[in-house]
Amino acid sequence: MQQFDDIQKHLEKKSRNLAKYEEMTKKIPLPYKRFDKEIPALFRKDVRNAGFDLFARIPMPMTVEPGQAVFIPLNVATEIPPFAVGLLFQRSSTFSKWKVMLTNSVGVIDSLFCGDHDEWGAEFINVTQETAVINPGDKVCQAVFLPLLPVNPVEVDELGNADRG
């Protein structure tokens, strides 16, 4: 009987935790448009993944020679809410698979970038001595959406804090 009570308590706790998680993760709509319906866009396999995968929208395999920079369309345009920003990161496996890196490290997608033809894209550079090949539909980036603080910069003569070096 004790074992049944322990299992029941565990299930009740799990149920409460799930309800808290669902409450914390109420989703904000993010309208988006795909340019090629055969390629996914903003794909997230698990809600615990921080980012949404983005895919190369290229018509054929793209060869990237050592030192060469290439622009890759990412098959998505979005309407990011005005109080948020989209951040474009390289996936952790991108360098190990293709030996390319984002030229700007992190892309910033402002909410103003919201037109029907404002397709996201990323510029990559091959930093190795090996030729790289990126194929249509390869997962090359990920998008993370974050809220923005409504700050109002105010210039002052002194901040009044201890210097930290």
C-alpha positions as CSV (number, residue, x, y, z in Angstrom):
1,M,0.0,0.0,0.0
2,Q,2.9,2.4,0.8
3,Q,4.3,1.8,-2.7
4,F,1.0,2.8,-4.2
5,D,0.8,5.9,-2.1
6,D,4.4,6.9,-3.2
7,I,3.6,6.4,-6.8
8,Q,0.4,8.4,-6.4
9,K,2.3,11.3,-4.8
10,H,5.0,11.2,-7.5
11,L,2.3,11.4,-10.2
12,E,0.5,14.3,-8.5
13,K,3.8,16.2,-8.2
14,K,4.6,15.5,-11.8
15,S,1.2,16.7,-12.8
16,R,1.6,20.0,-10.8
17,N,5.0,20.5,-12.4
18,L,3.6,20.0,-15.9
19,A,0.8,22.4,-15.2
20,K,3.4,25.0,-14.0
21,Y,5.5,24.4,-17.2
22,E,2.4,24.8,-19.4
23,E,1.5,28.1,-17.7
24,M,5.1,29.4,-18.0
25,T,5.3,28.6,-21.6
26,K,2.2,30.2,-23.0
27,K,3.1,30.8,-26.6
28,I,3.1,34.2,-28.4
29,P,2.0,33.9,-32.0
30,L,4.9,34.3,-34.5
31,P,3.5,34.6,-38.0
32,Y,6.0,33.3,-40.6
33,K,6.2,32.5,-44.3
34,R,8.1,29.7,-46.0
35,F,9.4,30.4,-49.5
36,D,9.9,26.7,-50.4
37,K,7.1,24.5,-49.0
38,E,9.3,21.4,-49.5
39,I,11.8,22.7,-46.9
40,P,10.9,23.2,-43.3
41,A,11.3,26.5,-41.4
42,L,11.5,27.3,-37.7
43,F,11.5,23.6,-36.7
44,R,11.9,22.7,-33.1
45,K,11.9,19.0,-32.3
46,D,11.4,19.4,-28.5
47,V,10.0,22.4,-26.5
48,R,13.1,22.2,-24.4
49,N,15.3,23.2,-27.3
50,A,16.3,26.9,-27.1
51,G,16.4,27.5,-30.8
52,F,14.4,26.7,-33.9
53,D,16.3,25.1,-36.7
54,L,16.6,26.9,-40.0
55,F,17.4,25.3,-43.4
56,A,19.4,26.2,-46.4
57,R,17.1,27.2,-49.3
58,I,19.5,26.7,-52.2
59,P,18.6,25.1,-55.6
60,M,21.6,22.7,-55.7
61,P,24.6,21.7,-53.6
62,M,26.8,24.7,-52.9
63,T,30.5,24.3,-52.9
64,V,32.4,26.7,-50.5
65,E,36.1,26.9,-51.2
66,P,38.7,27.7,-48.5
67,G,38.4,31.4,-47.5
68,Q,35.2,31.9,-49.5
69,A,32.1,33.6,-48.0
70,V,28.7,32.6,-49.3
71,F,25.2,33.9,-48.6
72,I,22.5,31.2,-47.8
73,P,18.8,32.0,-47.8
74,L,17.0,30.4,-44.8
75,N,13.5,29.8,-46.2
76,V,11.6,32.0,-43.7
77,A,10.3,35.5,-43.3
78,T,8.7,36.5,-40.0
79,E,6.6,39.0,-38.1
80,I,8.5,39.3,-34.9
81,P,6.5,41.1,-32.2
82,P,7.7,44.7,-31.7
83,F,8.8,43.9,-28.1
84,A,11.1,41.1,-29.3
85,V,14.2,40.3,-31.4
86,G,15.2,37.2,-33.4
87,L,18.8,36.1,-32.9
88,L,20.4,33.9,-35.6
89,F,23.1,31.5,-34.3
90,Q,25.1,28.9,-36.0
91,R,24.1,25.4,-34.9
92,S,26.7,23.6,-32.8
93,S,27.1,21.0,-35.5
94,T,27.5,23.4,-38.4
95,F,31.3,23.8,-38.1
96,S,32.0,20.1,-37.6
97,K,29.8,19.1,-40.6
98,W,30.7,21.8,-43.1
99,K,33.8,23.7,-41.7
100,V,32.0,27.0,-42.1
101,M,31.2,29.8,-39.6
102,L,28.8,32.7,-39.6
103,T,30.7,35.8,-40.7
104,N,29.0,38.0,-38.1
105,S,28.9,35.4,-35.3
106,V,25.3,36.3,-34.4
107,G,22.6,37.8,-36.6
108,V,20.1,40.2,-35.3
109,I,16.6,40.2,-36.9
110,D,14.7,43.3,-35.9
111,S,10.9,43.3,-35.8
112,L,11.0,45.9,-38.6
113,F,12.3,43.2,-40.9
114,C,8.8,41.8,-41.5
115,G,7.8,42.1,-45.2
116,D,6.6,39.3,-47.4
117,H,10.0,39.2,-49.2
118,D,12.2,39.8,-46.1
119,E,13.7,36.3,-46.2
120,W,16.2,35.6,-43.5
121,G,19.6,34.7,-44.6
122,A,23.1,34.0,-43.3
123,E,26.6,34.6,-44.6
124,F,29.1,31.8,-43.9
125,I,32.8,31.6,-44.5
126,N,34.9,28.6,-44.9
127,V,37.8,29.0,-42.5
128,T,39.6,25.8,-43.3
129,Q,41.8,24.5,-46.1
130,E,39.1,22.0,-47.2
131,T,36.3,22.5,-49.7
132,A,32.9,22.4,-48.0
133,V,29.6,21.3,-49.7
134,I,26.2,22.5,-48.3
135,N,23.1,20.7,-49.6
136,P,19.6,22.0,-50.2
137,G,17.6,21.6,-46.9
138,D,20.7,21.3,-44.6
139,K,20.1,22.6,-41.1
140,V,22.7,25.4,-40.9
141,C,21.3,27.9,-38.3
142,Q,19.0,28.3,-35.4
143,A,16.8,31.2,-34.3
144,V,16.2,32.2,-30.7
145,F,13.6,34.8,-29.9
146,L,14.0,37.1,-26.9
147,P,12.0,40.0,-25.3
148,L,13.5,43.4,-25.4
149,L,13.7,45.7,-22.4
150,P,11.9,49.0,-23.0
151,V,14.9,51.2,-22.1
152,N,15.2,55.0,-22.5
153,P,18.9,56.0,-22.6
154,V,19.5,59.0,-20.3
155,E,23.0,60.6,-20.4
156,V,24.5,61.4,-17.0
157,D,27.8,62.9,-15.9
158,E,28.5,60.1,-13.4
159,L,27.1,56.7,-12.7
160,G,28.0,56.7,-9.0
161,N,29.2,53.1,-8.8
162,A,32.5,51.6,-7.9
163,D,34.8,50.9,-10.9
164,R,35.3,47.3,-11.6
165,G,38.3,47.6,-14.0
